[in-house]
Amino acid sequence: MKNYDLIVIGSGSAMNLVDPMLQQNPKMKVAVVDKDEPGGICLTRGCIPSKILLYPAELVRTIEEAGELGLDVELKKADFSKIMARMRKLIDADIDSIRNGLANSENIDYYHDSAEFVAPYMLKVSGETIASKMIFLCIGSQPVIPQVKGLEEVGYLTSDTAFRLKHLPSSIAIVGGGYIAAEFGHFFSAMGAKVTIVGRNPQFLPEEEPEVSALAKSVLGRHIEIVTNHEVRGAEQLANSKKRLHTFDRRSGSELVVEADEIMIAAGRGPTTGILHPERGGIRTTKAGWIEVNDYLETSQPGIWAFGDADGKFPFKHVANYESQVVYYNAVLKQRVQVDYHAVPGAVFTYPEVASVGMREKEAAERFGEDNLLVGFYRYENTAKGEAMNVKGYFVKVIVQKDTLRILGAHIVGPYASIMIQEIVNLMYTEHQDARPLMNSMHIHPSITEVVDRAFSSLMEPHEYHRMMEHDHLGAREV
């Protein structure tokens, strides 16, 4: 049996802790175990490769709309194979760099294999038993595959395997209506494929505000067929090499048949704890199978910590990085720092872009009471920059406490949403989370960030906001 000062399962955000720990103790011996390519989900099959693909897709849509601005341009071809090859080249270079660093470190034993607990603080990997009193479980997540008759026989892509495609399917049916489906649907359609998204939830992008989701569905729906509230119950291979999905409306029960050259499953991500067998290590899991952690990210077994996708809370790389800092304070520096998820930002890099932070209006009303809220709203097109960009319908929505102007949430749909929301996120991490510094500061004119400023300057009672939305009142146009 090999004993280590630290065992790390997963080579993503957990590696944020290894370097500073080695600087503190140059004689420290660490085991890093990862059954997949090193670098974690974000690098190898998540946010980074997907954004390399989505930027060309964004340019395709921009070029398509350039004619409305008086530009006579023509996109001759979107070279899918070249775009995919560029992505793999960039990602493979980073993976190789991390692999070489792990393999050549004097302090690290790198195991490219699965690990499983055999007893508390003891794991089996590559035929060896390894042990440590400090273990970081950063085991990531995996695609959830729904139970659909015939699906395994027909075959399908997932968000893990789609990055290996070398040729563009002429048509693709995506099962799932969340951010993964929205982003891949945008990419494949911009490359020239006919895309159909089939979501089980009545709302497309169900984690977003209903009005944000409705607008995103309307705009993306110009390029993609988006079907919501439908259950996929069967799949079959057709004689003409196409694949068929049998879907049923969850309200009426009526059947909708979808045919495509390829099927992609984007029904969310689930835990990988079945491989690890944490119960053998005295580590509790939730009913859904995620690693159970306390407010300090420690598991039920002292000295064993879990963060990132492993705890099942927020499947974002920036959350995993934040959680790694919390674990560093608690596990290494022996402080007592609780996690704080009051302002977790997220973005969907689809068309249009969507970004959000904090609470949705319904959640805020349930927690604080509708009478204690104010809602701010402003459309891009009602600013000079928005008008110059020729964007229509996109908006910023903010939710604050009435008496303190504490920011509770913000939701943006439109160009640069992921950039614009950061101004709000930063304020939500100040002591009082007060909107007034933003409201009292200068915003460059004309710039698109004025939409954020105007949203906070247009606060109203929730019932006034909903009445305005019902009448689709656009407000006065800026001159």
Buried (B, 14 or more C-beta within 10 A) or exposed (E): EEBBBBBBBBBBBBBBBBEEBBEEEEEBBBBBBBBBBBBBBBBBBBBBBBEBBBEBBBEBBBBBEBEEEEEEEEEEEBEBEEBBEBBBEEBEEBBEEBBEBBEEBEBBBBBBEBBBBBEBBBBBBEEEEBBBBBBBBBBBBBBBBBEBEBBEEBEBBBBBEBBEBEEBBEBBBBBBBBBBBBBBBBBBBBBEBBBBBBBBBEBBBBBBBBBBBBBBBEBBEEBBBBBBBBBBBBBBEEEEEBBBBBBBBEEEEEEBEBBBBBBBBBBBBBBBBEBBBBEBBBBEBEEEEBBBBEEBBBBBBEEBBBBBBBBBBBBBBBBBBBBBBBBBBBBBEEEEBEBEEEBBBBBBBBBBBBBBBBBBBEEBBEEBEBEBBBBBBBBBBBBBBBBEBEBEBBBBBBBBBBEEBBBBBBBBBBBBBBBBBBBBBEBBEEEEBBBEEBBEEEBEEBBBBBBBBBBBEBBBBBEEBBEBBEEEEEEEEBE
